[in-house]
Amino acid sequence: MYERNHNLIPVIDPEDYELTLVPDRSNEDSEVTLYLEDLKKMPSHMVVSAIACAGNRRDQLKKEYEKVQGIKWRCGAIGNALYKGVPLRYLFIEKLGLKEQDLKGKHLVATSYDGDFQGKQYQISIPIEEALRSENEVILAYEMNGEDLPAEHGYPVRLIVPGYIGVRNAKWVQSLTISDEEANSVVQRRDYKIVKA
């Protein structure tokens, strides 16, 4: 399994781990805090997912698109594993009681515990409709191949989004927020995209 992280790996004591669900940014009272043991008591789902780094074959892309940023990777940063965790559909629809029709057009923003040298936390997003579609099998995983997630793969909890590039499978998830806009981060809005003029 390849390892690729944007920032230093955070050291998180499982006893201190907290996950905040934010269904409504404008209402602090809507926030729900969960702990690792809470997640492990919820209905779980297992999914085999191949995660590929978006940097694969970047050296070839640079020949066609001058503005592609990043190290000139060739190929090989792909890993396949069996993950176990809580379906996002359960968290937002069953646990929080949100209605799918009220979430159309919104985004799920995942903020992680790791941060860069300027103190900005890693943050990505995916359309909430993709996260809630049961056939997409999006989960908050706490196990990989029958064991706790290794630290370098997101311990204690990471987002698994089958079919999306690795950068959207956020590790060390601290909060999940429903937002009207996609994440306002460099890795979401600038990097990992080719914008044609």
N, C-alpha and C positions, 0 to 999 in steps of 0.2 A: 504494500500500500504506500503510495507516494505521500510525502509530507510537504505541505505548502501553507505557510502562514504569513500574513502581512505584518504582524506585530509580534512582540514577545509573548510566549505562552504564559497566561496567568496561572498562578497557583491558587486553587480554590478548595477550601475545606468543605467537604460535602455537608457537614453540620451547619455551615454558615451560608450555604447556597440559597439564594432567593431568586425567583422568577416573578416579574411583575407583568400582569396582563392589563393593557390600557385600551378598553373598548371605546372610550370617548375622551379625547385629549382635553376637551373644554370642561370636563367634570372629574375632578380629582377623586370624588367619592365613588366613581365607577371602577377605580383601580382595584385589582385583586392580587394579593401576594401569595405565591405558592412556594413550597419547599420541595426538595428532592424526594422526600418520603411521600409527600402528597402526590406527586406525579407517578410514583411507582405503585400507588394504590388505585390509580385510575385504570379504566379499560386500556389495554395495550394492543399494539398491532406490530407485526413483523414485516419488513420489506427488504428485498434484495435490491440494492441500488448501485449502479456504476457511476462514480463521480469522476468527472474529467476536468482538469484545470483548463481555463480559457487560454492559457499560454501555449498550449499544444500547437505546434506548427506555426508559431508566430514568425519564425524566420522566413517562411514562405509568404505570409501575409505582408511582411515588410517590403517584399519585392513588388507587390501590387499596390499597396497603400502606404505612402511615405509617412503618414501621421500615426501609424500604429506604435504605441509606446510599450516599453518593457523589454526584458531580456529576450534574446533571440533563442527561444526554446525550439526544439525540434518536436519529438513526440515521446510518449511514454508516461506522462503524468496522468494516468488513469488507474483507478482502484475500484474493486468490486467487493462489497461486504454485505453481511446480513445485519440489519439494524432493528432494534426493538425500542418502541417508545409510545407516546400518547398521540393519537391522531389529532391534528389541529381542528378538524371538524368537531370532535368531541369537546375540546376546550372552549370553543367559541359558540357553538350552536347548543350543545347539551348543557355544559357547565354554566356558561354565562347567559344562555337563553337569547342570544341574538337572532335576528331574522335575516335570512339570506337576501330577501328583496331589499332590505335597508342597507346592505353592504355593497350593492352593485356599483362598480366604478371606483371602489376604494382600494387601498393598498395595505398590505401587512408589512410593517417596518420592524425588523429585528435588530436590536442593539445588543452588542456583545460586551463582555467584561474586559476584553483586551483593547488597548489604546495605542495610538502612535506616539512619537516623541514630542508632539505638540499637545498631547493630552486628549486628542479627539478619539472617541470610542469608535470601533468598527461598526458600521451600520449598512444594511442592505434592505431591499424590499422586493416583494413579488405581488402581483395582483391578488387581492384577497379571494377572489372567485377561484383562482387556481389552487390556493391553499385549502379551500373548503371542499373542492370537488373530490368526492370519495375515491373515484377511480385513479386520482393522481397520487394517493397514498402519502401525502405530506405528513410527517410526524416530527415530534420533538423527541429525539432519541437519547436514551441513557445507556444503551448497550450496543456493542458492536461484536459480531461473531460470538455471541453468548457470554460475553464478559463486559464489565464496566468499560465505557469509552476510554481509550488511552488519553493521556493529557494532550498529546500532540494532535489528537483527532476530536478535541472539543469537550473533554471531561469537565463538568459532569453532564452537560446537556448541550446538544447541537440540533440544528434544524436540518432535516433531510428532505430535499425537494427533488424527487426523481424527475429526470428529463431536463433539469436546469444545470447550467455550468457550476463548477465547484464554488465559485465566489458567492453564489446565492445560497449555499448550504452552510449558513453561518454557524460558527463554533462558539462555545462558552456563552450561550444566550442568556442575557440579563433581563431583557424585556421584549414583549411583543405588543406593538401599538397599531391600532387601526387608524389610518390616516387618509385624508383626501388627496395627498400627493405622495409620490415615491420618495424614498429616503433622500435626504439632502446631504449626500456624501460623495466624495471623489470616486470611490469604487462603484457607486451606483450611477452617477450622472455623467461622469467623464470617461473613466477607464472602462475597459472591456466592452467598448462600443466602437463601431466604425461609422462615423457620420459623414455622409457625402455632401459636398457643397452644391 
